[in-house]
């Protein structure tokens, strides 16, 4: 899941980003409304965590811009103003959810995950290919031989490939969906991650390389030799 945190209090923005990354999400940060608008215009985020009181473009204006773009991006407003009128006003701007500061981090994670499910086409509770079974909610992967321990990035790559239902996913798309903006687009990080993922999944292999295009998990659940 790709997340954008637009929050002018840098310590809070960093804390939110660190916590969401521990939950396996790719997180970018913008410290003002103008930077948030630029990032949201370039990258398709699943969820934007948006402070209403921002320098530059206000959170209200940015919310309206995101909604008007027609993208599936969901907006969770974060603000110190938690009255009923403030919540109604924020939601009337097109925000999908509203959370007053201070908030409990587990609640924030739960709300982000719920919004993320609405930002993408509905997926089955379990993603499978052959005997490989991935549970997005529990963040677990297993084969007939037992559970498989994956890093957050390996899990993210496998989740994107399985959700593609046999379609080819380019390295660029994997980089955008699983890593954040700090990832170097010219590195071999995707290739290396796929290589370690293949080793951990073992045989028979399920990830197929499509030369010049990317990777896919065939609907049969078995990669070509």
C-alpha positions as CSV (number, residue, x, y, z in Angstrom):
1,X,0.0,0.0,0.0
2,X,1.4,3.4,-1.0
3,X,0.7,6.2,1.5
4,X,1.3,10.0,1.5
5,X,1.5,11.8,4.8
6,X,0.9,15.6,4.5
7,X,1.7,17.1,7.9
8,X,3.7,20.2,8.7
9,X,4.8,19.0,12.2
10,X,7.9,17.1,11.0
11,X,8.4,15.0,14.2
12,X,4.8,13.8,14.0
13,X,5.0,13.2,10.2
14,X,8.2,11.1,10.8
15,X,6.7,9.2,13.6
16,X,3.6,8.3,11.5
17,X,5.8,7.3,8.6
18,X,8.0,5.0,10.7
19,X,5.0,3.3,12.3
20,X,3.2,2.7,9.0
21,X,6.5,1.4,7.4
22,X,6.7,-1.1,10.3
23,X,3.2,-2.2,9.1
24,X,4.6,-3.0,5.6
25,X,3.4,0.2,3.9
26,X,5.4,2.4,1.5
27,X,5.2,6.0,2.9
28,X,6.2,9.4,1.5
29,X,6.1,12.7,3.4
30,X,5.2,16.2,2.5
31,X,5.6,19.0,5.0
32,X,3.3,21.6,3.3
33,X,0.3,21.7,1.1
34,X,2.2,22.6,-2.1
35,X,4.6,19.7,-1.8
36,X,1.7,17.4,-1.0
37,X,-0.1,18.6,-4.1
38,X,2.9,18.0,-6.3
39,X,3.5,14.5,-4.9
40,X,-0.2,13.5,-5.3
41,X,-0.2,14.8,-8.9
42,X,2.8,12.5,-9.8
43,X,2.1,9.4,-7.8
44,X,-1.1,7.4,-7.4
45,X,-1.4,6.9,-3.6
46,X,-3.8,4.5,-2.0
47,X,-4.3,6.8,1.0
48,X,-3.4,10.4,1.8
49,X,-3.2,11.3,5.5
50,X,-3.9,15.0,5.4
51,X,-3.6,17.7,8.0
52,X,-6.1,20.5,7.5
53,X,-3.9,23.3,8.8
54,X,-1.0,23.4,6.4
55,X,1.4,26.1,5.1
56,X,1.0,26.8,1.4
57,X,-2.0,25.1,-0.1
58,X,-4.5,24.3,2.7
59,X,-5.5,20.8,3.6
60,X,-9.0,21.7,2.6
61,X,-7.9,22.8,-0.9
62,X,-5.7,19.8,-1.4
63,X,-8.5,17.5,-0.4
64,X,-10.7,19.0,-3.0
65,X,-8.0,18.7,-5.6
66,X,-7.5,15.0,-4.9
67,X,-11.2,14.3,-5.0
68,X,-11.5,16.3,-8.3
69,X,-8.7,14.3,-9.9
70,X,-11.0,11.3,-10.2
71,X,-8.4,8.9,-8.8
72,X,-9.3,6.2,-6.3
73,X,-7.0,7.8,-3.7
74,X,-8.7,7.9,-0.3
75,X,-8.2,10.9,2.1
76,X,-8.0,10.6,5.9
77,X,-8.0,14.0,7.5
78,X,-5.9,14.6,10.6
79,X,-6.6,17.6,12.7
80,X,-6.5,19.0,16.2
81,X,-10.1,20.2,15.7
82,X,-12.4,17.3,16.6
83,X,-15.8,18.8,17.1
84,X,-18.8,17.4,15.2
85,X,-19.0,20.5,13.0
86,X,-15.3,20.2,12.1
87,X,-15.8,16.5,11.2
88,X,-18.9,17.3,9.1
89,X,-17.0,20.1,7.3
90,X,-14.0,17.9,6.5
91,X,-16.2,15.0,5.2
92,X,-18.2,17.5,3.1
93,X,-15.0,18.4,1.3
94,X,-14.7,14.9,0.1
95,X,-12.5,13.3,2.8
96,X,-13.3,9.6,3.3
97,X,-12.5,9.6,7.0
98,X,-11.6,12.0,9.8
99,X,-9.3,11.5,12.9
100,X,-8.8,14.0,15.6
101,X,-5.4,14.5,17.2
102,X,-4.1,13.1,19.5
103,X,-5.0,9.6,18.3
104,X,-4.1,6.0,19.1
105,X,-1.7,4.6,16.5
106,X,-3.5,1.2,16.3
107,X,-6.7,3.1,15.4
108,X,-4.8,5.1,12.7
109,X,-3.4,1.8,11.2
110,X,-6.9,0.2,11.2
111,X,-8.4,3.2,9.4
112,X,-5.6,3.4,6.8
113,X,-6.0,-0.3,6.1
114,X,-9.8,0.0,5.7
115,X,-9.4,3.0,3.4
116,X,-6.7,1.1,1.4
117,X,-9.1,-1.7,0.7
118,X,-11.6,0.8,-0.7
119,X,-8.8,2.4,-2.9
120,X,-8.1,-0.8,-4.8
121,X,-10.3,-3.3,-6.6
122,X,-11.8,-5.9,-4.2
123,X,-9.4,-8.7,-3.5
124,X,-10.3,-12.1,-2.0
125,X,-9.4,-12.7,1.7
126,X,-6.6,-15.0,0.6
127,X,-4.4,-14.6,-2.5
128,X,-3.3,-18.0,-3.9
129,X,-1.2,-19.5,-6.6
130,X,-0.7,-23.3,-6.6
131,X,0.0,-24.2,-3.0
132,X,1.2,-20.7,-2.1
133,X,-1.3,-18.9,0.1
134,X,-0.9,-15.2,1.2
135,X,-3.1,-13.6,3.8
136,X,-3.1,-9.8,3.5
137,X,-4.8,-9.2,6.8
138,X,-2.6,-11.4,8.9
139,X,0.5,-10.7,6.8
140,X,1.4,-14.3,6.5
141,X,2.5,-16.6,3.6
142,X,2.6,-20.4,3.6
143,X,3.0,-23.3,1.2
144,X,2.0,-26.9,1.7
145,X,5.3,-27.4,3.4
146,X,4.6,-24.8,6.1
147,X,4.8,-21.1,6.8
148,X,7.3,-18.9,5.0
149,X,9.0,-16.0,6.7
150,X,9.3,-13.0,4.3
151,X,10.6,-9.4,4.7
152,X,8.2,-6.6,4.3
153,X,9.4,-5.9,0.8
154,X,9.3,-9.5,-0.3
155,X,5.8,-9.8,1.1
156,X,4.8,-6.6,-0.8
157,X,6.2,-7.9,-4.1
158,X,4.4,-11.2,-3.7
159,X,1.1,-9.5,-2.8
160,X,1.2,-7.2,-5.9
161,X,2.1,-10.1,-8.2
162,X,-0.7,-12.4,-6.8
163,X,-3.2,-9.6,-6.9
164,X,-2.4,-9.0,-10.6
165,X,-4.1,-12.4,-11.3
166,X,-1.6,-13.5,-14.0
167,X,-0.9,-10.1,-15.5
168,X,2.6,-8.9,-16.0
169,X,3.8,-6.4,-13.5
170,X,6.8,-4.2,-14.5
171,X,9.8,-3.5,-12.2
172,X,8.8,0.2,-12.3
173,X,5.3,-0.6,-11.0
174,X,6.6,-2.9,-8.3
175,X,9.0,-0.1,-7.3
176,X,6.1,2.4,-7.1
177,X,3.7,0.1,-5.2
178,X,6.1,-1.5,-2.7
179,X,8.9,1.1,-2.1
180,X,8.6,4.8,-1.3
181,X,10.0,7.9,-3.1
182,X,13.5,7.4,-1.7
183,X,14.0,4.3,-3.8
184,X,16.5,4.7,-6.6
185,X,14.7,3.8,-9.9
186,X,18.0,2.8,-11.4
187,X,19.0,0.2,-8.7
188,X,18.6,-3.5,-8.9
189,X,16.6,-3.6,-5.7
190,X,13.5,-5.1,-7.4
191,X,15.5,-7.8,-9.2
192,X,17.4,-8.7,-6.0
193,X,14.1,-8.8,-3.9
194,X,12.5,-11.1,-6.5
195,X,15.6,-13.3,-6.4
196,X,15.5,-13.7,-2.6
197,X,11.7,-14.2,-2.7
198,X,12.1,-17.0,-5.2
199,X,14.6,-18.7,-3.0
200,X,12.4,-18.5,0.1
201,X,9.3,-19.8,-1.8
202,X,11.3,-22.7,-3.1
203,X,10.1,-25.3,-5.7
204,X,8.1,-25.4,-7.8
205,X,8.7,-21.8,-8.7
206,X,5.7,-19.6,-9.2
207,X,7.3,-16.3,-10.3
208,X,8.0,-16.0,-14.0
209,X,10.2,-13.4,-15.6
210,X,8.8,-11.9,-18.8
211,X,11.9,-10.5,-20.6
212,X,11.7,-6.8,-21.3
213,X,8.4,-6.5,-19.4
214,X,8.6,-7.6,-15.8
215,X,7.3,-10.4,-13.7
216,X,4.1,-12.4,-13.3
217,X,2.6,-15.3,-11.3
218,X,0.8,-17.4,-13.9
219,X,-2.8,-18.4,-13.1
220,X,-1.7,-22.0,-13.1
221,X,0.6,-21.2,-10.2
222,X,3.6,-22.7,-11.9
223,X,6.3,-20.6,-13.7
224,X,7.7,-21.7,-17.0
225,X,11.2,-23.1,-16.9
